[in-house]
Amino acid sequence: MRYQDSDGSLDLNLLRTFLAVHRGGSFTAAGRLLGLAQPTVTAQIRALERRLGRELFERRARGVVPLPYADDLAARVVGPLDALAAVAGGEAGSPAQPVYLAGPAELFCERVLPALAPLAAEGVEVRAALGLTEPLLEEMRGGRHDLVVATSRPRRRTLPAEPMMDEEFVLVAAPAWAGRIGGRVPEGLGGAPLVTYAEDLPIVRRYWRHVFGERPSCRAAVTVPDLRGVRSAVVAGAGFAVLPRYLCLAELASGALVPLHEPDDPPINTVYLVRRPGSERNPHVAVVRDLLLHAAREW
């Protein structure tokens, strides 16, 4: 592949280095991805900028930020470069490496890891990491993860993302609290304790805006930075909560939790499966990806 500018063709290695910097957000991260020293990465980017006659990145104390021309260039070269990498890395006989997979703890423990269980007996090794979407995507740009289950689409176009599932949010409480509230939502919730993921009520605010068209006036009585803990507290009678439906299906079916409101248009959030470009050199990455996308149809 040759990328043409006014002076002719560009060195393919310069474009590979450029794309690694664009993805990784720093010369250091790009060096780790490519196995190059940081001064070599810096020199190659400067050579590319001289050739193009344009500055590609804004240098900052903690990494670099791509300028608009760099975003455009990355979008134009990412497909061909990744296709070449797949051909170069798909040689027969090369042993498959572990698949480095990351995502939110609740979804991983409830859905992702059970779905991947059959692969263990087939020789597919998985290394799982848990965390929040933005830090995990930053780590992916640095080469740490092959696949990330993300609760939002990556802002940069150079990280391929596929819709995986829609998580629906439901307002729930244990039967005793549901009886006291008596279907008066949201006004009847004023005297009920709120159990939530975080002090700033991210999931609750989303539900209130979508369903009631207003900001919630309630404050958290209990905060638990794991939705499984929120679920356990509410089942035990701590109060009410907004939970993803997949996380409380069994409790709703058994009656341990009761929906307090069932709007015609419940709020949903699309979850994405994000792939690190270049990870296709490991054939087991595609195996994990395909299995997760298939399994998620039933989630």
C-alpha positions as CSV (number, residue, x, y, z in Angstrom):
1,M,0.0,0.0,0.0
2,R,1.3,3.5,-0.8
3,Y,-0.1,6.7,0.5
4,Q,0.4,9.5,-2.0
5,D,1.1,13.1,-1.2
6,S,2.5,15.9,-3.4
7,D,6.0,14.5,-3.2
8,G,5.2,10.9,-4.0
9,S,4.7,7.8,-2.0
10,L,5.2,7.4,1.8
11,D,7.2,4.7,3.6
12,L,4.9,2.0,4.9
13,N,6.7,1.9,8.2
14,L,6.1,5.5,8.8
15,L,2.4,4.9,8.4
16,R,2.4,2.0,10.7
17,T,4.1,4.1,13.4
18,F,1.7,6.9,12.8
19,L,-1.3,4.6,13.3
20,A,0.2,3.2,16.5
21,V,0.7,6.7,17.9
22,H,-2.9,7.6,16.9
23,R,-4.3,4.5,18.6
24,G,-2.1,4.6,21.7
25,G,-2.3,8.3,22.4
26,S,1.5,8.6,23.1
27,F,4.9,7.8,21.5
28,T,5.6,5.6,24.5
29,A,2.5,3.4,24.0
30,A,3.2,3.2,20.2
31,G,6.7,2.1,21.0
32,R,5.4,-0.7,23.2
33,L,3.0,-1.8,20.4
34,L,5.7,-1.9,17.8
35,G,8.7,-3.0,19.8
36,L,10.5,0.3,19.1
37,A,12.3,2.7,21.3
38,Q,10.5,6.0,21.9
39,P,13.2,8.1,20.1
40,T,12.7,6.0,17.0
41,V,9.0,6.6,17.2
42,T,9.5,10.3,17.6
43,A,12.0,10.4,14.7
44,Q,9.6,8.5,12.4
45,I,6.6,10.8,13.2
46,R,8.8,13.9,12.6
47,A,9.9,12.4,9.3
48,L,6.3,11.8,8.3
49,E,5.3,15.3,9.3
50,R,8.1,16.7,7.2
51,R,7.1,14.6,4.2
52,L,3.4,15.7,4.5
53,G,4.2,19.3,5.4
54,R,1.7,19.1,8.2
55,E,1.8,18.7,12.0
56,L,-0.1,15.5,13.0
57,F,-0.2,15.6,16.8
58,E,-0.4,18.2,19.5
59,R,2.3,17.3,22.0
60,R,1.2,17.5,25.6
61,A,2.7,16.6,29.0
62,R,0.9,13.2,29.1
63,G,0.9,12.0,25.5
64,V,-0.3,13.5,22.2
65,V,-3.6,14.5,20.8
66,P,-4.3,13.9,17.0
67,L,-5.0,17.0,15.0
68,P,-7.9,16.9,12.4
69,Y,-5.6,16.0,9.5
70,A,-4.3,13.1,11.5
71,D,-7.8,11.8,12.2
72,D,-8.5,11.9,8.5
73,L,-5.2,10.2,7.6
74,A,-5.9,7.4,10.2
75,A,-9.3,6.8,8.8
76,R,-7.9,6.4,5.3
77,V,-5.0,4.0,6.1
78,V,-6.4,1.9,9.0
79,G,-8.3,-0.6,6.8
80,P,-5.4,-1.4,4.4
81,L,-2.8,-1.5,7.1
82,D,-4.8,-3.8,9.3
83,A,-5.5,-6.1,6.3
84,L,-1.8,-6.3,5.6
85,A,-1.1,-7.1,9.3
86,A,-3.7,-9.9,9.2
87,V,-2.0,-11.4,6.2
88,A,1.4,-11.1,7.7
89,G,0.3,-12.5,11.1
90,G,-1.8,-15.4,9.8
91,E,1.0,-17.8,8.9
92,A,0.2,-21.5,9.4
93,G,1.8,-23.2,12.4
94,S,2.2,-20.1,14.6
95,P,0.8,-20.9,18.1
96,A,-2.2,-18.9,19.3
97,Q,-1.6,-16.7,22.3
98,P,-4.0,-16.0,25.1
99,V,-6.9,-13.6,24.4
100,Y,-6.8,-10.5,26.6
101,L,-10.4,-9.5,27.3
102,A,-11.7,-6.7,29.5
103,G,-15.0,-5.2,30.5
104,P,-17.3,-4.3,33.4
105,A,-17.3,-6.7,36.3
106,E,-21.1,-7.3,36.5
107,L,-21.5,-8.2,32.8
108,F,-18.4,-10.3,32.8
109,C,-19.4,-12.4,35.8
110,E,-23.0,-12.7,34.9
111,R,-22.8,-13.2,31.1
112,V,-19.4,-13.0,29.4
113,L,-17.4,-15.6,31.4
114,P,-20.2,-18.2,31.4
115,A,-20.5,-17.8,27.6
116,L,-16.8,-18.4,27.2
117,A,-16.7,-21.5,29.4
118,P,-16.7,-24.1,26.6
119,L,-13.6,-22.6,25.0
120,A,-11.4,-23.6,28.0
121,A,-11.6,-27.3,27.0
122,E,-10.8,-26.3,23.4
123,G,-7.5,-24.8,24.2
124,V,-8.5,-21.2,24.0
125,E,-6.8,-19.3,26.8
126,V,-8.5,-16.1,28.1
127,R,-7.0,-13.5,30.4
128,A,-9.8,-11.3,31.8
129,A,-9.5,-7.8,33.3
130,L,-12.3,-5.8,34.9
131,G,-12.9,-2.1,35.0
132,L,-14.6,1.0,33.6
133,T,-14.9,1.6,29.8
134,E,-12.7,4.6,29.3
135,P,-9.7,3.4,31.3
136,L,-9.9,0.0,29.6
137,L,-10.0,1.6,26.1
138,E,-7.0,3.7,27.0
139,E,-5.2,0.5,28.0
140,M,-6.3,-1.1,24.8
141,R,-4.7,1.7,22.8
142,G,-1.5,0.9,24.6
143,G,-1.8,-2.8,23.5
144,R,-2.9,-4.3,26.8
145,H,-6.3,-5.8,25.7
146,D,-7.4,-7.5,22.5
147,L,-11.1,-7.1,23.1
148,V,-13.1,-4.8,25.4
149,V,-16.7,-5.0,26.2
150,A,-17.6,-1.3,26.4
151,T,-20.7,0.5,27.7
152,S,-20.2,3.3,25.2
153,R,-18.8,3.5,21.6
154,P,-15.1,4.6,21.4
155,R,-14.8,8.2,20.3
156,R,-11.9,7.4,17.9
157,R,-12.7,5.7,14.6
158,T,-9.5,3.7,14.7
159,L,-10.9,1.2,17.3
160,P,-13.5,-1.0,15.5
161,A,-16.6,-1.4,17.6
162,E,-19.6,-3.7,17.0
163,P,-23.0,-3.4,18.8
164,M,-23.2,-6.4,21.1
165,M,-26.4,-6.0,23.2
166,D,-28.9,-3.5,24.5
167,E,-29.1,-3.4,28.3
168,E,-32.5,-2.3,29.5
169,F,-32.9,-0.5,32.8
170,V,-35.6,-1.4,35.3
171,L,-36.8,0.4,38.5
172,V,-37.1,-2.3,41.2
173,A,-37.6,-2.9,44.9
174,A,-38.2,-5.8,47.3
175,P,-42.0,-6.6,47.7
176,A,-42.2,-4.9,51.1
177,W,-41.0,-1.6,49.7
178,A,-43.1,-2.0,46.6
179,G,-46.2,-2.3,48.8
180,R,-45.4,0.9,50.6
181,I,-44.7,2.8,47.4
182,G,-48.0,1.5,46.0
183,G,-47.3,2.3,42.3
184,R,-47.0,6.0,43.0
185,V,-43.9,6.7,40.9
186,P,-41.9,8.9,41.1
187,E,-43.7,10.8,43.8
188,G,-44.1,7.8,46.1
189,L,-40.3,7.2,46.2
190,G,-39.6,10.2,48.3
191,G,-39.6,8.3,51.6
192,A,-37.9,5.2,50.2
193,P,-34.1,4.7,50.5
194,L,-32.2,4.7,47.2
195,V,-29.4,2.2,46.6
196,T,-27.1,3.1,43.8
197,Y,-23.8,2.5,42.1
198,A,-22.3,5.9,42.8
199,E,-23.0,9.1,44.6
200,D,-23.7,11.1,41.4
201,L,-26.4,8.6,40.4
202,P,-25.4,8.0,36.8
203,I,-27.9,5.2,36.1
204,V,-30.7,6.7,38.1
205,R,-30.3,10.1,36.4
206,R,-30.4,8.4,33.0
207,Y,-33.6,6.6,33.9
208,W,-35.3,9.7,35.4
209,R,-34.5,11.8,32.3
210,H,-35.7,9.2,29.9
211,V,-38.9,8.1,31.7
212,F,-40.0,11.0,33.8
213,G,-38.3,13.9,31.9
214,E,-36.8,15.4,35.0
215,R,-33.8,15.1,37.3
216,P,-34.1,12.9,40.3
217,S,-34.5,14.7,43.6
218,C,-33.5,11.7,45.7
219,R,-30.2,11.1,47.3
220,A,-28.4,7.8,47.7
221,A,-28.9,6.1,51.0
222,V,-26.5,3.3,50.1
223,T,-23.8,3.3,47.4
224,V,-22.1,0.2,46.2
225,P,-19.5,0.3,43.3
226,D,-20.7,-3.0,41.9
227,L,-24.3,-3.5,40.6
228,R,-24.3,-7.0,42.0
229,G,-24.0,-5.5,45.4
230,V,-26.8,-3.0,44.7
231,R,-29.0,-6.0,43.7
232,S,-28.2,-7.9,46.9
233,A,-28.9,-4.9,49.1
234,V,-32.3,-4.2,47.4
235,V,-33.3,-7.9,47.6
236,A,-32.5,-7.7,51.3
237,G,-34.9,-4.8,51.7
238,A,-32.5,-1.8,51.7
239,G,-34.7,0.3,49.3
240,F,-35.1,0.7,45.6
241,A,-32.7,0.8,42.7
242,V,-32.3,1.1,38.9
243,L,-30.7,-2.1,37.5
244,P,-30.0,-3.6,34.1
245,R,-32.7,-6.2,33.5
246,Y,-30.2,-8.9,32.7
247,L,-28.8,-8.6,36.2
248,C,-32.1,-9.2,38.0
249,L,-34.0,-11.6,35.7
250,A,-34.0,-14.4,38.2
251,E,-35.0,-12.1,41.1
252,L,-37.9,-10.7,39.0
253,A,-39.0,-14.2,38.0
254,S,-38.9,-15.4,41.6
255,G,-40.6,-12.3,43.1
256,A,-37.6,-11.4,45.2
257,L,-37.7,-8.1,43.3
258,V,-40.7,-6.2,41.9
259,P,-40.7,-3.7,39.1
260,L,-42.0,-0.4,40.4
261,H,-42.7,1.1,36.9
262,E,-42.9,-0.5,33.5
263,P,-42.8,2.3,30.8
264,D,-43.7,1.5,27.2
265,D,-40.3,2.9,26.2
266,P,-37.7,1.8,28.9
267,P,-34.2,3.4,28.8
268,I,-31.6,1.2,27.1
269,N,-27.8,1.4,26.7
270,T,-26.0,-0.2,23.8
271,V,-23.0,-2.3,24.8
272,Y,-20.2,-2.6,22.2
273,L,-17.5,-5.2,21.6
274,V,-14.3,-3.3,20.7
275,R,-11.4,-4.9,19.0
276,R,-7.8,-3.8,19.1
277,P,-6.5,-3.5,15.5
278,G,-3.8,-5.9,14.9
279,S,-5.2,-8.5,17.4
280,E,-6.5,-10.6,14.5
281,R,-3.0,-12.0,14.2
282,N,-4.1,-14.3,17.0
283,P,-6.8,-16.6,15.5
284,H,-8.3,-17.2,19.0
285,V,-9.4,-13.5,19.2
286,A,-11.8,-14.1,16.3
287,V,-13.1,-17.3,18.1
288,V,-13.9,-15.3,21.3
289,R,-15.4,-12.4,19.3
290,D,-17.7,-14.7,17.3
291,L,-18.8,-16.6,20.3
292,L,-19.6,-13.5,22.4
293,L,-21.5,-11.8,19.6
294,H,-23.6,-15.0,19.1
295,A,-24.2,-15.5,22.8
296,A,-25.2,-11.9,23.3
297,R,-28.2,-12.3,21.1
298,E,-29.9,-14.1,24.0
299,W,-28.9,-11.6,26.7
